[in-house]
């Protein structure tokens, strides 16, 4: 299923609540899955679970009223531990932490996906189930060993495992910040209590997992959230305090410049996101109106820093799909009616025309293609075909967001480029042939009869003359080509060369419907 | 018209309505989609599944359901404890079964020639257990149904998926990838590859019998029993209580129970469910207990002390102690005519048990007599839970009781694995200052 490289476990932690920790996690998961990663998200904030709210439109049971979760798995693990403590020979097999996972119903254009493990089945006895779990006893019974095995199991199955930790210094926050992860993101707001809190916590984590003790270092990423620009001077003071105090924890490979690190790991306070838990891929319009300074772009930058991959991007979402998802987020509509289920099916598979008569499947296919194009380092074969370019309407062009518009421009430039390339090549051949003919005629004229000797002369002269003619004409056609502009992204020498011989202008993938998801 | 892989989706409507139960709806839709994909059918042009939805009521709809039952190729039947108790589900099953030409019965009372009925195990496997006997709440005549998709065995992912499904039920499989896709495909293939049945003629829904009550042996007569040797019962799995996940409930009552023949060491007598005609109240209580168990992922055993009304606390207490030592959860359910008659010998016995520190568990009593006003109030003795009479409230109360006992059992456990590590503890502000950072 996956490459052999083990996945990474990342815990999102905050000393106090309300820092936007779950939001950062959910968005990070979305970005990763959009770029083809397998992602598991676990809501470990058992006392105040909330991660599922960000995934609400993509869950069949959005309120988790009949979905078991992490605490239910832990009870099962405790039973296993007791059983094997009583009868060690029974060899009861331990449950993995992903026993209760559910896949989010959203089709990413890449092979990526998000699995979600909720905190536990909500309802009558949820709080009792959490509060009666005795973590100390669980560890006495060998809980640490069971978790170590579970950890191994998770990293084998997933590229990324993201854990939403409990705040403060409770038992559970210790387990998921110290024992399990290899990376911890500590979210803090710009006040002393929060900053001092994460400082102490990071010290604590580092001393527990210092490289000299158990050989596994842990990467720490402090992250400032809820930045409000209203009180500029006071913000600057707090910012300086935080950056000085937490400087020692900035990950080594990122420390080329502290300022760059901090600028990338700041998330602003935005009232829109304070009222409802919405993923920024849907909260911020991806259309042309999209500002560069948005929650979405901040989440992108944050994700790029953590994953150390500047290619990560929030995927474009079709406006029609975006609106549909937004209604499922909104208050009051819990998506429990069967109509909502039917609706969600149409998101997955429907061949639907919107009000403007646009073929949504076609448009989704284009977005998918754009995602692949970027994910594969701008491979030419994912540019749009001329048929697709023809089918696009002006309103669709307007609706597309930043990334898609860029892709569109490149597709158009790509085709114009290939067309010119072929014209220039043809001109090149013609000029060469003309030069050769001219030489031949000049020879005939200069030497006169008998004509039979010309062929010998010609054979001797042809290579130097031909080469000179070729070079000369190439310079001319090269000049023509340089007038028509640089090749677009993804078009290298090899791609250009192949195009010349196949004389094809359009992209290799004829249209989005024939698009393979596995390049 | 060419034959199509149509199927009737039979379920207890209450199962879908009681909770949000989006999973059931989702499963139905995904199954229909998958079958259509396999057969190359465009669902916008024709539907191949029929489900009884609350939104489509009325005469026309009834007729449509009846037609579907008489014509559909497969009968997908969603097994839940409630399903076997619904007369409507029984009638649907009866109408469909009557179409099977090869219908017969074996010497164990299980129907043969019922390949077109496809059972879906919806709940966790413990929901189908009765005491130590696995799958025993599935009616006898359906025992020959293969309740797991067949596993040719050369694909580990498929084997895992089928095992997960058997343990956790389809409810827990819906959208749990990769299991779900594998299971959907197995079931859809099963439907696609079934033979068509002859169209039903005589039976109408109005005149149909309830298949769950119907005397199938009499239907075929003594000569109807299949001459072929009866295959072994699909499951003779013996289930024993496990720590933290099993509960033994002792019913202290003047009523008499049918005692089960199974010999097990942990209870004096395991008992059958009460008779619904004579003791509907008790039947309901037992069903609520079992449902609470399913909701908390627990396996419930019904037991009665010997003698039924203990003369002294010794023998019952010994049982409770033994089970508590094995970390099995225990409940004592004291009937209203035994408790709370203070001064009565039986009531004194229960009070002694309630005060004993040697076992971990709770005593459940009905809200009658002394405790009729006591629900949710503090004036009851410790360890005593007064059960509300309304079913849903009662289920919540039992669930809370189960969770509470489980918590106590875990906390009271004394076992320690040698060399076990402690819980890693995060240190807050100031923790490192004392020793100089």
Interface residues (C-beta under 8 A of the other chain):
Chain A: X15 X60 X61 X63 X65 X66 X68 X72 X75 X76 X78 X79 X81 X82 X83 X85 X86 X99 X100 X101 X102 X103 X105 X113 X115 X121 X124 X125 X128 X129 X131 X132 X133 X134 X135 X136 X137 X138 X139 X140 X141 X142 X143 X144 X145 X168 X169 X171 X173 X174 X175 X177 X178 X179 X196 X197 X199 X200 X201 X203 X204 X205 X207 X208 X336 X338 X341 X342 X345 X349
Chain B: X19 X20 X21 X22 X23 X25 X26 X29 X33 X53 X55 X168 X171 X172 X174 X175 X176 X177 X180 X242 X243 X244 X245 X295 X296 X297 X326 X327 X396 X399 X400 X402 X403 X404 X406 X407 X408 X410 X411 X413 X415 X416 X417 X420 X421 X422 X423 X424 X425 X426 X427 X428 X429 X430 X431 X432 X437
